[in-house]
Amino acid sequence: MTSTLSFQPDVSPMESCPPSDPSRRAFLAGMGTLLAATACGLIPSLSEAAQRSYRPDDALLRDFRTVRPAPRVSVLTEDIENYIKYLRQTGRIAANEQTAWLVYDFTTQQYLTAINANHPYQSASMVKPFIALAFFHKVYEGKLYYTPFHRDRMEAMIQHSDNSATNYFIELLNRTSPHSGPAEAERTLKRNHPGIFQHTRIVERIPGGGRTYRNKASALDYHRFLHALWYDQLPYSTELKRLMNLPNRDRVYSGADGVARQTWVIDKTGTTARLCGDMGILIAQGRDGYRYPYTFVGIIEKARPARNYGAWKDARGNVIREVSSLAYTHLQRMHNLV
């Protein structure tokens, strides 16, 4: 994508907008206030063009319809379960691998699928937006500051999945509390958002070589985080969205041939020799000119480290791309997407 992502900074660091009135979200407003804040050095400049980014018009976001109960078993659930069964039969997913999938449509406010969504799996680098959120809570509380240097380190952590940058922010959290950095991150998240991080466990820094297997979260935790992020119910939501929208090689859009190129993405991947995943918000383009956002979470976890890490990572990443394409096709039929 070639358009430019435009974010307005939070009116306050803890802005919260009710789901029933999306037109009130500051997420899609102009850049004037942002540029003024940038001059103060507290909000990062948005001069870089991101190929996955956009400058949307607030009027193009469709009002959400009345909430309807999520179907017990949807067509998408059946499609995904049949596809995973086929992959197991053909050996593309091994017997010692588990998967979890979740798709939530913001327009109808329905879970379109939630397979193994309550089970905690390894987080790998998908824990990094959680670390960022814990840090921003400390900034909101006045215990830490978000300087241009911190912005650069935050971009390294989220966009480039830099492990040393992640450990840097974990160490900052450590300085604000007698608890260890990982423990303080989890404590901060659960104290402020007990309803979101119900299955999240943060117990370790990123070890040498990136072999982090002990931090955990569920697909439902990721979705609840993304849902709150979308509605600006987190401190510095706008900045978190900007960070997660920076160009990267994701597994929900990049290489997912079934997802239209007009789709915008806010996401974070995670990879170890035992975990391949992605969690994000995809904002699809309808043929009627409106935008249709939805969350997508895909996780594949292996009981033992893969012998050929590179081949396993690529193969399982492609599985997630294929399921992302299935989800898009389902939403395409629902909303007449491009």
JOZI-V100932 format. One line per field, one symbol per residue. ss: DSSP state (~ for helix, > for strand, _ for the rest). burial: 1 if it has 24 or more other C-alpha atoms within 12 Angstrom, else 0. A space follows every 10 residues. Layout:
ss=???
burial=???
This chain:
ss=__________ __________ _~~~_~~~__ _~~~~~~~~_ __________ _______~~~ >_________ ____~~~~~~ ~~~~~~~~~_ ______>>>> >>>>>____> >>>>>_____ >>_~~~~~~~ ~~~~~~~~~~ _______~~~ ~~~~~~~~__ __~~~~~~~~ ~~~~~_____ ~~~~~~~~~~ ~~________ >______~~~ _____>>_~~ ~~~~~~~~~~ ______~~~~ ~~~~~_____ __________ ___>>>>>>> >___>>>>>> >>>>>>____ >>>>>>>>>> >>______~~ ~~~~~~~~~~ ~~~~~~~~~~ ~~~~~_>_
burial=0000111111 0011111010 0100111110 1001000100 0111110001 1111110100 1110000000 0000011011 1011001000 0111001111 1111111111 1111111111 1111111111 1111111111 0000010001 1111111111 1111111111 1111010000 1111111111 0110011111 1111110001 1111111111 1111111111 1111111111 1111111111 1111010111 1111111111 1111111111 1111110001 1111111111 1100010000 0111111111 1111111111 11001011
